Amino acid sequence: MGYLSEKVQSKLRNCITPFIWLFFAVPATVIGVGLIKVCNRPEGIFQFIYGSLWIIIFGYGARFLSLSSRIMANYFKQISNSTEEAGIVMGASWFRILKKIIVPLQGYGIVAAWLISFMFCVGELGTTILVYPPGHETLPITLFTVMVNSPANIVSALSLIIVGITLLPLGIFLAATRYFLTMDAKGSRVLR
């Protein structure tokens, strides 16, 4: 969606960005109720989603896909159109251009979008509490349940686990960036 909002020349281009942000602006409970209404129908084609973990994944996608697509759109702005045009001139298909040119240049954008979406998903409670199937509680739901029914030390331990799970991918990314990138004589970052 980030690619569509930045690179595709169309009259609909100006309509894509507000549409993308619409899902992020909608409250989590509204998305949860909407998922229940769509998926909880006996004759519906989405019935298989209702009792599985897929409903949570669709809820996270509806909530945070807009955020990651805007992050990717900002990274797509940095790629010159001439790089894609060079692939077209060489006769490469769009998928080959995507695989060989766009994705390698978007490495940091992909990781940044994933990290930010992951951090939001780990703490998501509004949609998840409405749609999670029995026996598939996420950590925020478990923390919410424990907070109401258990002593404070257990709540604190679960909170630290959630913070650790949130910070672990960020720490790995920062360590990998520090390891694989080095400064050259001009002060620019280059790969080792």
C-alpha positions in Angstrom: 0.0 0.0 0.0 2.9 2.3 0.6 4.2 1.6 -2.9 0.8 2.4 -4.4 0.5 5.7 -2.5 4.0 6.9 -3.6 5.0 5.3 -6.9 1.9 4.6 -8.9 0.8 7.6 -11.0 -3.0 7.7 -10.9 -5.9 10.0 -10.2 -6.7 7.8 -7.2 -3.3 8.5 -5.6 -4.6 11.4 -3.6 -7.5 9.2 -2.2 -5.2 6.4 -1.1 -3.5 8.1 1.8 -6.7 9.3 3.6 -8.2 5.9 3.1 -5.1 4.2 4.6 -5.2 6.5 7.7 -8.9 5.9 8.1 -8.3 2.4 9.5 -5.7 3.8 12.0 -8.2 6.5 13.1 -11.1 4.1 13.8 -11.2 3.0 17.4 -10.1 -0.5 18.3 -13.4 -1.5 19.7 -15.2 -0.5 16.4 -12.8 -2.7 14.5 -13.4 -5.6 16.9 -17.1 -5.3 16.6 -16.9 -5.0 12.8 -14.8 -8.2 12.7 -17.3 -10.0 14.8 -20.2 -8.9 12.6 -18.4 -9.9 9.4 -17.0 -13.3 10.7 -19.8 -14.5 13.0 -22.4 -15.6 10.4 -23.4 -19.2 9.9 -23.6 -18.8 6.2 -20.7 -16.4 5.8 -17.5 -17.1 3.9 -15.5 -15.9 6.8 -16.9 -18.3 9.4 -13.6 -20.3 9.5 -11.8 -17.1 10.7 -14.1 -16.5 13.7 -12.9 -19.3 15.9 -9.2 -19.2 15.0 -6.2 -17.0 15.6 -6.8 -15.5 12.1 -9.3 -13.1 13.5 -6.7 -11.6 15.8 -4.3 -11.3 12.9 -6.9 -9.6 10.7 -7.6 -7.3 13.6 -4.0 -6.4 13.9 -3.8 -5.9 10.2 -6.8 -3.6 10.1 -5.4 -1.5 13.0 -1.7 -1.3 12.1 -1.3 -2.0 8.3 -1.9 1.7 7.7 1.0 2.7 10.0 3.5 0.3 8.4 2.3 1.3 4.9 3.0 5.0 5.6 6.4 4.2 6.9 7.2 2.2 3.8 5.8 5.1 1.6 8.3 7.4 3.2 11.1 5.0 2.3 9.7 4.7 -1.2 10.0 8.4 -1.6 13.8 8.0 -1.3 14.1 5.7 -4.3 14.5 7.5 -7.6 12.2 6.5 -10.4 15.2 6.0 -12.6 16.2 2.9 -10.7 13.0 1.2 -11.6 13.1 2.6 -15.1 16.5 1.0 -15.5 15.1 -2.4 -14.7 12.2 -1.8 -17.2 14.7 -0.8 -19.9 16.7 -4.0 -19.3 13.5 -6.0 -19.8 12.9 -7.2 -16.3 9.3 -7.9 -15.2 7.7 -6.0 -12.4 8.2 -8.9 -9.9 11.9 -9.1 -10.8 12.3 -5.4 -10.3 10.6 -5.8 -7.0 12.9 -8.7 -6.0 16.2 -7.3 -7.3 15.9 -3.5 -6.9 13.1 -2.4 -4.6 13.3 -4.9 -1.8 17.1 -4.7 -1.3 16.9 -0.9 -1.3 14.0 -1.0 1.2 15.7 -3.3 3.8 15.6 -0.7 6.6 12.1 0.4 5.7 10.8 -3.1 5.9 12.5 -3.7 9.2 11.4 -0.3 10.6 7.8 -0.9 9.5 7.8 -4.4 11.0 9.4 -3.2 14.3 6.9 -0.4 14.8 3.9 -2.6 13.9 5.2 -5.3 16.2 5.5 -2.9 19.1 1.9 -1.7 18.6 0.6 -5.3 18.2 2.3 -6.5 21.4 0.4 -3.8 23.4 -2.9 -4.0 21.5 -5.8 -4.8 23.9 -8.9 -3.0 22.4 -9.5 -5.2 19.4 -8.0 -8.4 20.8 -10.1 -8.5 23.9 -13.3 -8.5 21.7 -12.2 -11.1 19.2 -9.8 -13.6 20.7 -11.0 -17.2 20.6 -11.1 -19.2 23.9 -7.7 -20.6 24.8 -5.8 -18.2 22.6 -5.2 -15.3 25.0 -2.5 -12.9 24.1 -0.1 -11.4 26.7 -2.1 -8.1 27.1 -5.3 -10.1 27.7 -3.5 -12.3 30.2 -2.0 -9.2 31.9 -5.5 -7.6 32.0 -7.0 -10.7 33.6 -4.2 -11.2 36.1 -4.3 -7.5 37.0 -7.9 -7.9 38.1 -7.5 -11.2 40.0 -3.9 -11.5 41.2 -1.3 -9.9 43.4 0.8 -7.0 42.1 4.0 -8.9 41.9 2.6 -11.2 39.2 1.3 -8.2 37.3 4.7 -6.6 37.5 6.4 -9.7 36.2 4.1 -10.0 33.3 4.5 -6.3 32.5 8.3 -6.8 32.4 7.9 -9.8 30.1 5.9 -7.7 27.7 8.4 -4.9 27.8 11.2 -7.4 27.2 9.4 -8.9 24.2 8.9 -5.5 22.8 12.5 -4.3 23.3 14.1 -7.6 22.2 13.6 -7.1 18.4 14.6 -3.4 18.7 17.8 -4.4 20.5 18.6 -7.0 17.9 18.0 -4.5 15.1 20.2 -1.9 16.7 23.0 -4.4 17.4 22.8 -5.7 13.8 22.9 -2.2 12.4 25.9 -1.4 14.5 27.7 -4.6 13.5 27.0 -4.4 9.7 27.4 -0.7 9.2 30.5 1.3 9.8 31.5 4.9 9.2 33.7 5.8 6.2 36.2 8.7 6.1 33.4 11.1 5.0 31.2 10.2 7.9 28.7 8.2 5.9 27.4 4.8 6.9 28.5 2.0 4.6 28.1 -1.8 4.7 31.1 -3.8 6.0 
